[in-house]
Amino acid sequence: MGAVRGWVFPAVRILIWALIAVSLVWLAFVRADPTSDAETAQPSADVRPPLVTVGRSDLSNTVSLTGQVNADPAMEVKATQAGEVSKLFLSPGAAVAVGTPIAEVRYEREPTSPPPMPTSSDPGAPASPATPSYRYVTTTSTAAGTLATVPVLVKQVVSVGDVLATVSPGTLSVSAPLTQADQLRLLAAPTAATVSVPGGPAPFGCANLSIGVPEGAPPTVPSPPDPYAPPVDPSSAPTGAIASCSIPPGTTVVAGLAATIDIEAGAATDVLVVPVTAVEGSVATGNVWLVTAGGGTPVLTEVTLGLTDGVMVEVKQGLTEGAQILEFVPNAEPPGIGDGG
């Protein structure tokens, strides 16, 4: 046992250290030699811009907007004659129809005959005052619904245009704000839309679709840019315009609920399409960079555009099926940069 400890173990340790030394020499002078693997020593990178092939597809321009259910505003019943309120026919809460009497206004009629001669024997006595003559005008409701307010009192003097009452139509509508991109996709919008209310009834049709800036709304003034805020895509900024449509009577919704408006603004079948990232411009006309068969510098090519779904856009003129173009507009910000996210 003493011979094993004295000779064998030291010999094994010397052998292990020798193997470690040989391995280090091989790693340092053989494995790391750049001439031993010329291929792996050469750096490489593919800097060619990504391309996309022009193809055919079906396209649907459906714009989805997030909005809210609102009660339609009350209609104002205004005085058409200056004078004094002589009678109020109804109180708030009463049901009214178009033409229902709301208030009566009394005004003094201009005298049409000279004042009567004095009856006194004294020629200097003043003439007797003429008896005033009055006329009465009945103001009627201009809308059907429920009488909401009557902000005047009997014997109150009113002028032409003063509000005598307001009538709530009792109807609902849904509206949603529009961005610049939404408005450009809705240049030829239909007159109806489909509305979905989370947790509410099944999606239903919504008539009388209107798009534009509400009457009397103040102009939209852009706020000064924040130098510390991330960049924002201008097409995603609100414009002050809204899309609004009337909810059918009997639909089980209430004011204040969130809703989604889906507006189908056109569809096309089997048309040439390219990604919107490949086109400079989005409405009517645009530019793409066409790659020629022999390679070389891509050629700026003008195209005529059609429908878009926000991801792909229809090309009506300027390209042929199978042509290759740059997938991204040169010098444009990559997707995801400049959208505020």
C-alpha positions as CSV (number, residue, x, y, z in Angstrom):
1,M,0.0,0.0,0.0
2,G,2.9,2.3,0.7
3,A,4.3,1.7,-2.7
4,V,1.0,2.7,-4.3
5,R,0.9,6.0,-2.4
6,G,4.6,6.7,-3.0
7,W,4.8,5.9,-6.7
8,V,1.5,5.3,-8.4
9,F,-0.5,8.4,-7.2
10,P,2.3,10.9,-8.0
11,A,2.8,9.3,-11.5
12,V,-1.0,9.7,-12.2
13,R,-0.9,13.4,-11.1
14,I,2.1,14.1,-13.4
15,L,0.3,12.4,-16.3
16,I,-2.9,14.5,-15.7
17,W,-0.9,17.8,-15.6
18,A,0.9,16.8,-18.8
19,L,-2.4,16.2,-20.6
20,I,-3.7,19.6,-19.5
21,A,-0.5,21.3,-20.7
22,V,-0.7,19.6,-24.1
23,S,-4.4,20.7,-24.4
24,L,-3.6,24.3,-23.7
25,V,-0.8,24.3,-26.2
26,W,-3.2,22.9,-28.9
27,L,-5.9,25.4,-28.1
28,A,-3.5,28.4,-28.2
29,F,-1.4,27.6,-31.2
30,V,-3.4,25.2,-33.4
31,R,-7.2,25.7,-32.8
32,A,-6.8,29.5,-32.8
33,D,-4.8,29.6,-36.0
34,P,-6.9,31.8,-38.4
35,T,-5.4,29.9,-41.4
36,S,-6.8,26.6,-40.2
37,D,-10.4,27.7,-41.0
38,A,-10.5,30.4,-43.7
39,E,-14.3,30.3,-44.1
40,T,-15.2,30.9,-40.5
41,A,-12.6,33.7,-40.3
42,Q,-14.3,35.8,-43.0
43,P,-17.0,38.2,-41.7
44,S,-20.2,38.3,-43.8
45,A,-23.6,40.1,-43.8
46,D,-26.6,40.3,-46.1
47,V,-27.3,44.0,-46.7
48,R,-29.8,43.6,-49.6
49,P,-33.1,45.3,-49.0
50,P,-36.1,43.0,-48.5
51,L,-38.3,42.5,-51.6
52,V,-42.0,41.7,-52.1
53,T,-43.7,40.2,-55.1
54,V,-46.8,41.8,-56.5
55,G,-49.7,39.3,-56.2
56,R,-53.5,39.0,-56.3
57,S,-55.9,38.9,-53.4
58,D,-59.4,39.9,-52.2
59,L,-59.5,43.2,-50.3
60,S,-62.1,44.6,-47.9
61,N,-61.9,48.2,-46.7
62,T,-63.6,47.8,-43.3
63,V,-62.9,50.6,-40.8
64,S,-63.4,49.7,-37.1
65,L,-63.9,52.6,-34.7
66,T,-64.2,52.6,-31.0
67,G,-66.9,54.9,-29.7
68,Q,-69.8,55.3,-27.3
69,V,-73.6,55.2,-27.2
70,N,-75.1,58.7,-26.6
71,A,-78.5,60.1,-26.0
72,D,-79.5,62.4,-28.9
73,P,-79.5,66.0,-27.8
74,A,-82.7,67.8,-27.0
75,M,-84.3,70.1,-29.6
76,E,-84.9,73.7,-28.7
77,V,-88.3,75.4,-29.2
78,K,-87.6,79.1,-29.7
79,A,-89.9,82.1,-29.7
80,T,-90.8,83.4,-33.1
81,Q,-92.4,86.6,-31.7
82,A,-91.2,89.1,-29.1
83,G,-93.6,89.8,-26.3
84,E,-94.8,88.4,-23.0
85,V,-95.5,84.8,-22.2
86,S,-99.2,84.7,-21.5
87,K,-99.7,80.9,-21.2
88,L,-97.8,77.7,-20.8
89,F,-99.7,74.6,-22.1
90,L,-97.5,71.8,-20.7
91,S,-95.0,70.9,-18.0
92,P,-91.7,69.0,-18.2
93,G,-92.2,65.3,-18.7
94,A,-95.2,65.6,-21.0
95,A,-95.2,63.7,-24.3
96,V,-95.3,66.0,-27.4
97,A,-95.5,65.6,-31.1
98,V,-94.6,67.9,-33.9
99,G,-97.1,70.8,-33.7
100,T,-98.1,70.3,-30.1
101,P,-98.7,73.8,-28.5
102,I,-96.0,74.7,-25.9
103,A,-96.5,78.3,-25.0
104,E,-98.5,81.4,-26.0
105,V,-96.8,84.8,-26.4
106,R,-98.8,88.1,-26.2
107,Y,-97.6,91.2,-28.0
108,E,-99.1,94.6,-28.5
109,R,-100.5,95.4,-31.9
110,E,-99.5,98.7,-33.5
111,P,-102.4,101.2,-33.6
112,T,-103.9,101.6,-37.0
113,S,-106.2,104.6,-36.3
114,P,-105.5,108.1,-34.8
115,P,-106.1,108.5,-31.1
116,P,-109.6,109.7,-30.1
117,M,-110.3,113.4,-29.7
118,P,-110.4,114.8,-26.2
119,T,-113.9,114.8,-24.7
120,S,-113.3,117.6,-22.3
121,S,-114.4,121.2,-23.1
122,D,-110.9,122.4,-22.3
123,P,-109.0,122.4,-25.6
124,G,-105.7,122.0,-23.8
125,A,-106.7,118.8,-22.1
126,P,-104.6,115.7,-23.1
127,A,-106.2,113.2,-25.4
128,S,-107.5,110.0,-23.8
129,P,-105.0,107.1,-24.1
130,A,-105.8,104.5,-26.7
131,T,-106.9,101.2,-25.4
132,P,-104.1,98.7,-26.2
133,S,-104.8,95.9,-28.6
134,Y,-103.0,92.6,-28.3
135,R,-102.3,89.7,-30.5
136,Y,-101.4,86.1,-29.4
137,V,-98.9,83.7,-31.1
138,T,-98.8,80.0,-30.1
139,T,-95.4,78.4,-30.3
140,T,-95.5,74.7,-31.1
141,S,-93.1,71.8,-30.8
142,T,-90.7,71.3,-33.7
143,A,-89.9,67.7,-32.7
144,A,-91.6,64.6,-31.2
145,G,-90.5,63.3,-27.8
146,T,-90.7,64.3,-24.2
147,L,-90.8,67.9,-22.9
148,A,-87.5,68.1,-21.1
149,T,-87.3,71.7,-19.8
150,V,-89.5,74.9,-19.8
151,P,-87.1,77.6,-18.8
152,V,-89.6,80.5,-19.0
153,L,-92.4,81.8,-16.7
154,V,-95.8,83.3,-17.4
155,K,-95.6,87.1,-17.8
156,Q,-91.9,86.8,-18.7
157,V,-90.8,89.0,-21.5
158,V,-89.1,87.2,-24.3
159,S,-87.3,88.1,-27.6
160,V,-87.3,86.4,-30.9
161,G,-85.0,83.4,-30.6
162,D,-85.3,82.9,-26.9
163,V,-85.6,79.3,-25.8
164,L,-89.1,78.5,-24.6
165,A,-88.7,74.8,-24.1
166,T,-86.5,71.8,-25.0
167,V,-87.8,68.5,-26.3
168,S,-85.8,65.3,-25.8
169,P,-86.4,62.9,-28.8
170,G,-85.7,59.8,-26.6
171,T,-83.5,58.3,-29.3
172,L,-79.9,57.1,-29.1
173,S,-76.9,57.2,-31.4
174,V,-73.4,56.0,-31.4
175,S,-70.4,58.1,-32.3
176,A,-66.6,57.6,-32.6
177,P,-63.7,60.0,-33.2
178,L,-61.8,59.7,-36.5
179,T,-58.1,59.9,-37.1
180,Q,-56.5,61.3,-40.3
181,A,-56.0,57.7,-41.6
182,D,-59.6,56.8,-40.9
183,Q,-60.9,59.8,-42.8
184,L,-58.8,59.1,-45.8
185,R,-60.2,55.5,-45.9
186,L,-63.7,56.8,-45.6
187,L,-63.8,59.3,-48.5
188,A,-66.6,57.3,-50.1
189,A,-68.3,56.0,-47.0
190,P,-71.8,54.4,-47.1
191,T,-74.8,55.5,-45.2
192,A,-75.0,52.6,-42.8
193,A,-72.7,50.7,-40.5
194,T,-72.7,47.7,-38.1
195,V,-72.5,48.4,-34.3
196,S,-71.3,45.9,-31.6
197,V,-71.8,46.6,-27.9
198,P,-69.6,44.4,-25.6
199,G,-71.9,42.4,-23.4
200,G,-75.0,43.7,-25.2
201,P,-77.2,42.5,-28.0
202,A,-76.0,40.9,-31.2
203,P,-74.3,43.3,-33.8
204,F,-77.0,45.4,-35.4
205,G,-77.3,47.8,-38.3
206,C,-77.0,51.5,-37.7
207,A,-78.6,53.9,-40.2
208,N,-78.1,57.6,-41.0
209,L,-74.3,57.3,-40.9
210,S,-72.7,60.8,-41.0
211,I,-69.0,61.7,-41.0
212,G,-67.7,65.1,-40.3
213,V,-66.9,67.8,-37.7
214,P,-69.9,68.4,-35.4
215,E,-71.6,71.7,-36.0
216,G,-70.4,74.3,-33.5
217,A,-67.4,72.3,-32.4
218,P,-64.3,74.4,-31.8
219,P,-61.5,74.1,-34.2
220,T,-58.8,71.5,-33.4
221,V,-55.6,73.2,-32.2
222,P,-52.6,71.0,-32.2
223,S,-50.7,71.0,-28.9
224,P,-47.0,72.0,-28.9
225,P,-44.8,69.0,-29.3
226,D,-43.2,67.5,-26.2
227,P,-39.5,67.1,-26.9
228,Y,-39.3,64.2,-24.4
229,A,-42.3,62.3,-25.7
230,P,-41.9,59.4,-28.2
231,P,-42.6,60.3,-31.9
232,V,-46.2,60.0,-33.0
233,D,-47.5,59.0,-36.4
234,P,-49.5,62.0,-37.7
235,S,-52.0,59.7,-39.4
236,S,-53.0,58.4,-36.0
237,A,-53.8,61.9,-34.5
238,P,-57.5,62.8,-34.1
239,T,-58.9,65.4,-36.5
240,G,-61.9,66.5,-34.6
241,A,-64.3,64.7,-37.0
242,I,-66.6,61.9,-35.8
243,A,-68.6,59.1,-37.3
244,S,-72.1,58.9,-36.0
245,C,-75.2,56.8,-36.8
246,S,-78.7,56.3,-35.3
247,I,-79.5,53.2,-33.2
248,P,-82.7,51.5,-34.2
249,P,-85.7,52.0,-31.8
250,G,-86.2,49.1,-29.4
251,T,-82.5,48.1,-29.3
252,T,-81.5,47.2,-25.7
253,V,-78.7,49.7,-25.1
254,V,-78.3,52.7,-22.9
255,A,-76.3,55.9,-23.1
256,G,-72.7,55.6,-21.9
257,L,-72.0,52.1,-23.1
258,A,-68.8,51.5,-25.2
259,A,-69.4,50.4,-28.8
260,T,-67.5,49.5,-31.9
261,I,-68.6,50.8,-35.3
262,D,-67.6,48.8,-38.3
263,I,-68.0,50.7,-41.6
264,E,-67.7,48.7,-44.8
265,A,-66.4,51.2,-47.3
266,G,-65.8,48.9,-50.2
267,A,-64.5,45.5,-51.3
268,A,-62.6,44.2,-54.3
269,T,-62.0,40.6,-55.6
270,D,-58.9,39.2,-57.2
271,V,-57.0,42.5,-57.5
272,L,-53.3,43.3,-57.5
273,V,-52.1,44.1,-54.0
274,V,-48.9,45.2,-52.3
275,P,-48.1,46.0,-48.6
276,V,-48.8,49.6,-47.6
277,T,-45.2,49.7,-46.3
278,A,-44.0,49.5,-49.9
279,V,-45.9,52.5,-51.1
280,E,-45.2,56.2,-50.6
281,G,-48.7,57.7,-50.4
282,S,-52.0,56.1,-49.5
283,V,-54.8,57.7,-51.5
284,A,-55.3,57.8,-55.3
285,T,-51.7,57.8,-56.3
286,G,-48.4,56.5,-54.8
287,N,-44.8,55.6,-55.6
288,V,-43.1,52.2,-55.4
289,W,-39.5,51.1,-56.1
290,L,-39.5,48.5,-58.8
291,V,-36.6,46.0,-59.0
292,T,-35.6,45.3,-62.6
293,A,-34.8,41.8,-63.8
294,G,-31.1,42.5,-64.1
295,G,-30.8,43.9,-60.6
296,G,-29.3,47.3,-60.1
297,T,-30.8,50.3,-58.5
298,P,-34.6,50.1,-57.9
299,V,-36.6,52.3,-60.2
300,L,-39.1,54.8,-58.8
301,T,-42.5,53.9,-60.3
302,E,-45.8,55.8,-60.0
303,V,-48.9,53.7,-59.4
304,T,-52.6,54.3,-59.1
305,L,-54.1,53.1,-55.8
306,G,-57.5,51.7,-54.9
307,L,-58.9,50.2,-51.7
308,T,-56.8,49.5,-48.6
309,D,-57.4,47.5,-45.5
310,G,-54.6,49.2,-43.6
311,V,-52.2,46.4,-44.3
312,M,-52.4,45.8,-48.1
313,V,-53.4,48.3,-50.8
314,E,-54.8,47.7,-54.2
315,V,-52.7,48.7,-57.2
316,K,-54.9,49.6,-60.2
317,Q,-52.2,50.8,-62.6
318,G,-48.4,50.9,-62.8
319,L,-47.5,47.3,-61.8
320,T,-47.9,43.8,-63.2
321,E,-48.4,40.5,-61.3
322,G,-45.1,38.9,-60.4
323,A,-43.1,42.1,-60.4
324,Q,-40.8,42.6,-57.4
325,I,-40.6,45.9,-55.5
326,L,-38.9,47.0,-52.3
327,E,-40.9,46.0,-49.2
328,F,-40.2,49.3,-47.5
329,V,-40.0,52.8,-48.8
330,P,-36.4,53.9,-48.9
331,N,-35.4,56.2,-46.0
332,A,-38.8,55.7,-44.3
333,E,-39.0,54.8,-40.6
334,P,-39.3,51.1,-40.1
335,P,-42.7,49.7,-38.9
336,G,-43.3,50.3,-35.2
337,I,-41.2,53.5,-35.1
338,G,-43.1,56.8,-35.0
339,D,-46.4,55.3,-34.0
340,G,-46.2,56.2,-30.4
341,G,-45.7,52.6,-29.2
